[in-house]
Each structure stands twice: as C-alpha cells, then as structure tokens.
Amino acid sequence: MKEKGYVMHVQRFSLNDGPGIRSTAFLKGCSLRCAWCHNPESWKTEPQTLYYEKKCVHCGACARGGAEACLYGARVMVGRLCSAEELVTLLLRDMRFFACGGGVTFSGGETLLQADFTAVCLRELKKAGVHTCVDTALHVPAEAVQAVIPYTDLFLADLKSINPDVHRQITGAGNHMILDNLRLISRTGIPMWIRMPLAAGINDSPEDLRKTADFLSGLAGVVRVDLLPVLDHADEKYRALGLEPPRFSRDVDVAALIHRAAGYLDTDSRGTLPLHQII
C-alpha cells in the first residue's frame, strides 16, 4: 500500500455519516466552494494552520516551534500526508464498534479528489469485513467514482440544486457532472443516501423541488433522502482562516423550510421517495 493521501482528521463514534456507529476519515481538498460550507479548512489539499485568536496568550511558543508547539489550541495544524497502510491500521482499531451495523466512511472536503488513495483504503477495509461508505459531492470525473465502486457498500451523495444556474451560484460550479455521476451509481445498484441541504430563498423553489423529485424518482438504489437545513455552524473556523463567516439561518424557521420542501418532494414523487427530515 504505497499510496498516500492528505487526511484532515478521523472522527470516531460518528452517528451521522451512514448507518450505525462509524469512524469517518475526512480528506483534504474540495472541487466546490459551497456558500455554506461547514469545513472551509478542507478546501485546500495541502496542510494549513488555523489561528484561533481568542485562545492565544501570546506566549511566543509557536514562533519558536510552529503550530505544534502551541499549548493552548490557538494555532492548529490541519491536514497531514498519510499512507494508506497507516490510515487503514488506525481505522481498524475501531472494529469492535462496527458490530451493530456500523463501519467506516470516507468524507471531506471531497474524498474522490484522492480517488486512488481512497480506493486502496476501501479495498483493504473490505478485506477486513468492514462496511464502507463514501460521502461525496460527486463533482469529479466519472473515473474517480468508478475507482471506488468495487469497494463501496453505500454512497452518501449531495444534491445541492437540480437547477444548474442556482448550483453555480451557491457552489461555484455547474451540476452536470454531479447528475451524470448519480446516474452512474444508480446503474450499479449500490444503495445511495441523497443529502439535500436547503437554504431559504436560494435552493428551495417549488419548481426546482418538483424537478428534483422527478430526477430522484428515476434513480435506482435511493434508499434515503435527507433534507438538511443550512445552519451557521462554522463561524470560528472561518475566522481562524481569516475569512468572513457566511450567514444563512438567521431569522429562518428551519422546521417550516424542511416541512415545506418535504411536501413538494413527497407530492411530486407520489410518495415514492424515502424522505428523512433532519431538523
């Protein structure tokens, strides 16, 4: 296993990245710039330092020894180059927690920007009998998806907007490649959880939701559709990167937003979509 990849961190006892108790490996690098991104530290592939000014006591330790020398968590190095063997060994330590339907999820950033590395890790995990999941926005070439298909038990796939203009507005890119990759996975029969982040007045129009219902109804393997309100969860991380935090959930009734979207999707799919409202 000579392949290496840039890993952001491994989150243990994760309950929201697929079925059961999971360990989630977050890889660095992303091909989108979603307006509400909760992991802005994942955008760049290379390691970078976050600076949490409120935690800094100006002791000068980081000036002498770098971010690793900071004792107060004011400077945090995010991302490191890791071999597939090292990462798989780390993940397999959690095997005892996967017994009740859990497993390992690869996420990001966009894990499929490092498709060869991800595929090798997934292959070795499958050999060990681990349930595998890939959490992806699918804005990658089809070859990247095909590289992990043989070793993936479940895809968690984002669909941020069916409307290409709206998608470009909120992510910086169109959605043609994403829709094609959803069709590709559909043809394999591998189960998919579709994740739809919703921001009021941006990607929740009745017309686009109806088109979404029609598109998803035509896919095989969709076993769950998560409706997720966009929330402002990452303010500190944006500031630590010297960026202005986005604002989406202020003065928004997120429960009403999700219920309304569910109504359109359920009606226009004739009740065939397995909707899951996360509020």
C-alpha beads as a LAMMPS data file, in Angstrom:
LAMMPS data file: protein, C-alpha beads

279 atoms
278 bonds

1 atom types
1 bond types

-500.0 500.0 xlo xhi
-500.0 500.0 ylo yhi
-500.0 500.0 zlo zhi

Masses

1 110.0

Atoms # bond

1 1 1 0.000 0.000 0.000
2 1 1 2.306 2.734 -1.274
3 1 1 -0.481 5.240 -1.951
4 1 1 -0.530 8.342 0.199
5 1 1 -3.192 10.966 0.766
6 1 1 -3.818 14.174 2.650
7 1 1 -6.012 13.435 5.657
8 1 1 -7.699 16.159 7.683
9 1 1 -8.768 14.056 10.672
10 1 1 -10.539 10.883 11.769
11 1 1 -13.764 11.265 13.706
12 1 1 -14.720 8.334 15.888
13 1 1 -18.177 7.354 17.138
14 1 1 -19.829 9.220 14.285
15 1 1 -23.598 8.762 14.125
16 1 1 -24.433 10.975 11.137
17 1 1 -22.186 9.658 8.375
18 1 1 -24.039 6.487 7.449
19 1 1 -25.668 3.627 9.355
20 1 1 -24.600 2.546 12.822
21 1 1 -21.536 3.693 14.725
22 1 1 -18.839 4.739 12.289
23 1 1 -15.351 6.125 12.080
24 1 1 -15.140 8.859 9.461
25 1 1 -11.923 9.744 7.651
26 1 1 -12.040 13.331 6.408
27 1 1 -9.689 14.009 3.490
28 1 1 -8.477 17.446 2.428
29 1 1 -9.211 19.149 -0.861
30 1 1 -12.516 20.104 -2.483
31 1 1 -13.595 20.977 -6.016
32 1 1 -16.563 23.099 -4.870
33 1 1 -16.867 26.256 -2.812
34 1 1 -20.299 25.901 -1.277
35 1 1 -21.540 29.157 0.160
36 1 1 -22.475 27.489 3.474
37 1 1 -19.559 25.052 3.772
38 1 1 -19.037 23.773 7.318
39 1 1 -15.472 22.600 6.628
40 1 1 -13.640 25.518 4.975
41 1 1 -10.369 24.076 6.264
42 1 1 -10.909 21.215 3.814
43 1 1 -10.835 23.336 0.644
44 1 1 -7.083 23.219 0.091
45 1 1 -5.378 19.856 -0.289
46 1 1 -2.155 20.872 1.437
47 1 1 -1.873 21.206 5.245
48 1 1 -2.635 24.615 6.696
49 1 1 -2.708 26.372 10.064
50 1 1 -5.830 27.723 11.741
51 1 1 -5.425 30.606 14.197
52 1 1 -7.987 30.961 16.998
53 1 1 -7.206 34.439 18.264
54 1 1 -9.363 34.185 21.416
55 1 1 -7.287 31.252 22.665
56 1 1 -3.931 32.938 22.085
57 1 1 -1.971 34.053 25.198
58 1 1 0.896 35.472 23.087
59 1 1 3.453 33.215 24.740
60 1 1 5.608 33.017 21.608
61 1 1 5.821 29.212 21.630
62 1 1 4.521 28.927 18.054
63 1 1 7.124 31.413 16.824
64 1 1 9.826 29.135 18.188
65 1 1 8.366 25.694 17.427
66 1 1 5.487 26.131 14.975
67 1 1 1.811 25.351 15.439
68 1 1 2.600 22.019 17.116
69 1 1 4.263 23.901 19.982
70 1 1 1.093 25.814 20.885
71 1 1 -0.195 24.567 24.269
72 1 1 -3.483 26.473 24.184
73 1 1 -5.032 25.373 20.895
74 1 1 -4.667 28.834 19.373
75 1 1 -2.748 27.539 16.368
76 1 1 -3.879 24.218 14.921
77 1 1 -2.269 22.401 12.005
78 1 1 -4.943 20.807 9.805
79 1 1 -4.020 18.004 7.427
80 1 1 -1.094 15.651 7.018
81 1 1 0.251 13.291 4.396
82 1 1 -0.656 9.756 5.414
83 1 1 -0.036 6.353 3.864
84 1 1 -2.985 4.083 3.096
85 1 1 -1.500 1.448 5.380
86 1 1 -1.265 3.888 8.273
87 1 1 -4.826 5.125 7.862
88 1 1 -6.344 1.650 7.457
89 1 1 -4.477 0.404 10.531
90 1 1 -5.838 3.348 12.515
91 1 1 -9.403 2.756 11.324
92 1 1 -9.312 -0.987 12.033
93 1 1 -8.656 -0.251 15.689
94 1 1 -12.344 0.669 15.912
95 1 1 -13.626 -2.677 14.569
96 1 1 -15.383 -3.604 17.825
97 1 1 -17.659 -0.567 17.486
98 1 1 -18.839 -1.572 13.990
99 1 1 -20.550 -4.808 15.065
100 1 1 -24.079 -3.365 15.111
101 1 1 -24.275 -2.194 11.512
102 1 1 -21.547 0.435 11.582
103 1 1 -18.352 0.826 9.596
104 1 1 -16.046 3.385 8.008
105 1 1 -16.993 6.460 5.971
106 1 1 -14.664 8.493 3.755
107 1 1 -15.610 12.151 3.558
108 1 1 -14.012 15.568 3.081
109 1 1 -13.649 18.011 1.538
110 1 1 -14.099 15.762 -1.463
111 1 1 -12.612 12.329 -0.852
112 1 1 -12.842 11.428 -4.565
113 1 1 -10.279 14.093 -5.458
114 1 1 -7.920 11.489 -3.962
115 1 1 -9.740 8.567 -5.568
116 1 1 -6.767 6.197 -5.873
117 1 1 -5.856 6.653 -2.211
118 1 1 -9.489 6.268 -1.144
119 1 1 -9.943 3.151 -3.287
120 1 1 -6.916 1.411 -1.778
121 1 1 -8.107 2.170 1.747
122 1 1 -11.626 0.955 0.946
123 1 1 -10.264 -2.231 -0.624
124 1 1 -8.290 -3.121 2.486
125 1 1 -11.221 -2.326 4.765
126 1 1 -13.481 -4.575 2.684
127 1 1 -10.916 -7.371 3.019
128 1 1 -11.252 -6.985 6.778
129 1 1 -15.046 -7.241 6.567
130 1 1 -15.802 -3.578 7.259
131 1 1 -18.923 -1.867 5.857
132 1 1 -17.719 1.036 3.702
133 1 1 -19.341 4.323 2.785
134 1 1 -18.238 7.210 0.549
135 1 1 -19.618 10.672 1.311
136 1 1 -19.183 12.764 -1.829
137 1 1 -20.472 15.808 -3.699
138 1 1 -19.693 13.928 -6.954
139 1 1 -18.157 16.957 -8.695
140 1 1 -15.377 14.726 -10.006
141 1 1 -14.702 12.827 -13.256
142 1 1 -16.587 9.561 -13.686
143 1 1 -13.282 7.681 -13.464
144 1 1 -12.923 8.769 -9.827
145 1 1 -16.319 7.298 -8.969
146 1 1 -15.574 4.115 -10.889
147 1 1 -12.332 3.673 -8.931
148 1 1 -14.196 3.246 -5.619
149 1 1 -17.366 1.473 -6.825
150 1 1 -15.962 -2.064 -6.349
151 1 1 -15.207 -1.376 -2.674
152 1 1 -18.165 0.802 -1.625
153 1 1 -21.265 -0.505 0.151
154 1 1 -23.089 2.837 0.359
155 1 1 -22.793 6.279 -1.209
156 1 1 -23.825 9.435 0.634
157 1 1 -24.297 11.852 -2.262
158 1 1 -25.044 15.572 -2.094
159 1 1 -27.603 17.203 -4.362
160 1 1 -27.466 20.895 -3.619
161 1 1 -29.660 22.032 -6.511
162 1 1 -31.153 20.474 -9.629
163 1 1 -31.008 23.904 -11.269
164 1 1 -27.578 24.385 -12.913
165 1 1 -27.687 28.176 -12.553
166 1 1 -28.563 28.021 -8.863
167 1 1 -25.947 25.317 -8.343
168 1 1 -23.295 27.519 -9.928
169 1 1 -24.393 30.437 -7.756
170 1 1 -24.071 28.524 -4.486
171 1 1 -21.083 26.258 -5.237
172 1 1 -19.087 27.973 -7.980
173 1 1 -19.699 25.130 -10.451
174 1 1 -22.475 23.617 -12.515
175 1 1 -24.137 20.303 -11.702
176 1 1 -23.867 18.374 -14.991
177 1 1 -21.047 16.136 -13.769
178 1 1 -22.866 15.516 -10.472
179 1 1 -26.101 14.417 -12.129
180 1 1 -24.193 12.144 -14.517
181 1 1 -22.361 10.526 -11.594
182 1 1 -25.642 9.966 -9.752
183 1 1 -26.936 8.157 -12.830
184 1 1 -23.699 6.155 -12.950
185 1 1 -24.072 4.969 -9.362
186 1 1 -27.747 4.254 -9.985
187 1 1 -26.799 1.818 -12.747
188 1 1 -24.583 -0.155 -10.339
189 1 1 -27.393 -0.793 -7.866
190 1 1 -25.242 0.345 -4.932
191 1 1 -27.505 1.964 -2.286
192 1 1 -27.467 5.754 -2.042
193 1 1 -28.424 8.238 0.623
194 1 1 -29.130 11.574 -1.066
195 1 1 -28.394 14.643 1.043
196 1 1 -30.165 17.885 0.185
197 1 1 -29.012 20.996 2.095
198 1 1 -31.731 23.653 1.912
199 1 1 -31.330 27.413 2.296
200 1 1 -34.462 29.547 2.372
201 1 1 -34.983 31.589 -0.762
202 1 1 -31.960 30.088 -2.517
203 1 1 -32.455 26.439 -3.484
204 1 1 -35.955 25.699 -2.163
205 1 1 -38.176 26.942 -5.012
206 1 1 -41.249 24.755 -5.698
207 1 1 -40.295 24.410 -9.370
208 1 1 -36.793 23.146 -8.624
209 1 1 -38.011 20.818 -5.882
210 1 1 -40.514 19.293 -8.309
211 1 1 -37.737 18.734 -10.843
212 1 1 -35.644 17.188 -8.071
213 1 1 -38.464 14.793 -7.177
214 1 1 -38.745 13.738 -10.815
215 1 1 -34.986 13.184 -11.139
216 1 1 -34.567 11.227 -7.919
217 1 1 -37.623 9.092 -8.639
218 1 1 -35.887 7.892 -11.786
219 1 1 -32.790 6.659 -9.934
220 1 1 -32.365 3.111 -8.671
221 1 1 -30.850 2.498 -5.255
222 1 1 -32.055 5.642 -3.457
223 1 1 -32.860 4.278 -0.008
224 1 1 -32.956 7.586 1.868
225 1 1 -33.247 11.300 1.107
226 1 1 -32.018 13.591 3.888
227 1 1 -33.437 17.126 3.979
228 1 1 -30.973 19.312 5.868
229 1 1 -31.462 22.962 6.799
230 1 1 -28.376 25.063 6.175
231 1 1 -27.109 26.286 9.545
232 1 1 -24.258 28.559 10.576
233 1 1 -22.088 26.068 12.454
234 1 1 -18.555 27.009 11.443
235 1 1 -18.109 30.662 12.419
236 1 1 -14.957 30.049 14.466
237 1 1 -13.277 28.031 11.718
238 1 1 -13.898 30.765 9.143
239 1 1 -12.403 33.381 11.447
240 1 1 -9.451 31.089 12.180
241 1 1 -8.771 31.046 8.435
242 1 1 -9.127 34.821 8.185
243 1 1 -12.449 34.539 6.343
244 1 1 -15.850 36.125 6.924
245 1 1 -18.386 33.539 8.166
246 1 1 -21.428 33.002 5.933
247 1 1 -24.927 33.856 7.139
248 1 1 -27.858 31.641 6.180
249 1 1 -30.012 30.590 9.119
250 1 1 -30.652 33.934 10.781
251 1 1 -34.398 34.575 11.311
252 1 1 -35.364 31.459 9.341
253 1 1 -37.932 28.946 10.568
254 1 1 -35.901 25.907 9.563
255 1 1 -38.626 23.460 10.598
256 1 1 -41.104 25.152 8.263
257 1 1 -38.471 25.224 5.494
258 1 1 -37.874 21.470 5.722
259 1 1 -41.555 20.548 6.081
260 1 1 -42.467 22.664 3.050
261 1 1 -39.735 21.105 0.911
262 1 1 -40.760 17.619 2.046
263 1 1 -44.311 18.349 0.976
264 1 1 -43.301 19.232 -2.583
265 1 1 -40.933 16.271 -2.892
266 1 1 -43.449 13.806 -1.491
267 1 1 -46.312 15.034 -3.673
268 1 1 -44.364 15.150 -6.913
269 1 1 -42.729 11.766 -6.351
270 1 1 -46.153 10.300 -5.492
271 1 1 -44.811 9.241 -2.130
272 1 1 -42.028 7.103 -3.585
273 1 1 -39.052 8.993 -2.104
274 1 1 -37.839 7.802 1.336
275 1 1 -37.669 11.302 2.858
276 1 1 -35.859 11.842 6.127
277 1 1 -36.243 15.284 7.695
278 1 1 -33.287 16.411 9.817
279 1 1 -34.142 19.498 11.855

Bonds

1 1 1 2
2 1 2 3
3 1 3 4
4 1 4 5
5 1 5 6
6 1 6 7
7 1 7 8
8 1 8 9
9 1 9 10
10 1 10 11
11 1 11 12
12 1 12 13
13 1 13 14
14 1 14 15
15 1 15 16
16 1 16 17
17 1 17 18
18 1 18 19
19 1 19 20
20 1 20 21
21 1 21 22
22 1 22 23
23 1 23 24
24 1 24 25
25 1 25 26
26 1 26 27
27 1 27 28
28 1 28 29
29 1 29 30
30 1 30 31
31 1 31 32
32 1 32 33
33 1 33 34
34 1 34 35
35 1 35 36
36 1 36 37
37 1 37 38
38 1 38 39
39 1 39 40
40 1 40 41
41 1 41 42
42 1 42 43
43 1 43 44
44 1 44 45
45 1 45 46
46 1 46 47
47 1 47 48
48 1 48 49
49 1 49 50
50 1 50 51
51 1 51 52
52 1 52 53
53 1 53 54
54 1 54 55
55 1 55 56
56 1 56 57
57 1 57 58
58 1 58 59
59 1 59 60
60 1 60 61
61 1 61 62
62 1 62 63
63 1 63 64
64 1 64 65
65 1 65 66
66 1 66 67
67 1 67 68
68 1 68 69
69 1 69 70
70 1 70 71
71 1 71 72
72 1 72 73
73 1 73 74
74 1 74 75
75 1 75 76
76 1 76 77
77 1 77 78
78 1 78 79
79 1 79 80
80 1 80 81
81 1 81 82
82 1 82 83
83 1 83 84
84 1 84 85
85 1 85 86
86 1 86 87
87 1 87 88
88 1 88 89
89 1 89 90
90 1 90 91
91 1 91 92
92 1 92 93
93 1 93 94
94 1 94 95
95 1 95 96
96 1 96 97
97 1 97 98
98 1 98 99
99 1 99 100
100 1 100 101
101 1 101 102
102 1 102 103
103 1 103 104
104 1 104 105
105 1 105 106
106 1 106 107
107 1 107 108
108 1 108 109
109 1 109 110
110 1 110 111
111 1 111 112
112 1 112 113
113 1 113 114
114 1 114 115
115 1 115 116
116 1 116 117
117 1 117 118
118 1 118 119
119 1 119 120
120 1 120 121
121 1 121 122
122 1 122 123
123 1 123 124
124 1 124 125
125 1 125 126
126 1 126 127
127 1 127 128
128 1 128 129
129 1 129 130
130 1 130 131
131 1 131 132
132 1 132 133
133 1 133 134
134 1 134 135
135 1 135 136
136 1 136 137
137 1 137 138
138 1 138 139
139 1 139 140
140 1 140 141
141 1 141 142
142 1 142 143
143 1 143 144
144 1 144 145
145 1 145 146
146 1 146 147
147 1 147 148
148 1 148 149
149 1 149 150
150 1 150 151
151 1 151 152
152 1 152 153
153 1 153 154
154 1 154 155
155 1 155 156
156 1 156 157
157 1 157 158
158 1 158 159
159 1 159 160
160 1 160 161
161 1 161 162
162 1 162 163
163 1 163 164
164 1 164 165
165 1 165 166
166 1 166 167
167 1 167 168
168 1 168 169
169 1 169 170
170 1 170 171
171 1 171 172
172 1 172 173
173 1 173 174
174 1 174 175
175 1 175 176
176 1 176 177
177 1 177 178
178 1 178 179
179 1 179 180
180 1 180 181
181 1 181 182
182 1 182 183
183 1 183 184
184 1 184 185
185 1 185 186
186 1 186 187
187 1 187 188
188 1 188 189
189 1 189 190
190 1 190 191
191 1 191 192
192 1 192 193
193 1 193 194
194 1 194 195
195 1 195 196
196 1 196 197
197 1 197 198
198 1 198 199
199 1 199 200
200 1 200 201
201 1 201 202
202 1 202 203
203 1 203 204
204 1 204 205
205 1 205 206
206 1 206 207
207 1 207 208
208 1 208 209
209 1 209 210
210 1 210 211
211 1 211 212
212 1 212 213
213 1 213 214
214 1 214 215
215 1 215 216
216 1 216 217
217 1 217 218
218 1 218 219
219 1 219 220
220 1 220 221
221 1 221 222
222 1 222 223
223 1 223 224
224 1 224 225
225 1 225 226
226 1 226 227
227 1 227 228
228 1 228 229
229 1 229 230
230 1 230 231
231 1 231 232
232 1 232 233
233 1 233 234
234 1 234 235
235 1 235 236
236 1 236 237
237 1 237 238
238 1 238 239
239 1 239 240
240 1 240 241
241 1 241 242
242 1 242 243
243 1 243 244
244 1 244 245
245 1 245 246
246 1 246 247
247 1 247 248
248 1 248 249
249 1 249 250
250 1 250 251
251 1 251 252
252 1 252 253
253 1 253 254
254 1 254 255
255 1 255 256
256 1 256 257
257 1 257 258
258 1 258 259
259 1 259 260
260 1 260 261
261 1 261 262
262 1 262 263
263 1 263 264
264 1 264 265
265 1 265 266
266 1 266 267
267 1 267 268
268 1 268 269
269 1 269 270
270 1 270 271
271 1 271 272
272 1 272 273
273 1 273 274
274 1 274 275
275 1 275 276
276 1 276 277
277 1 277 278
278 1 278 279
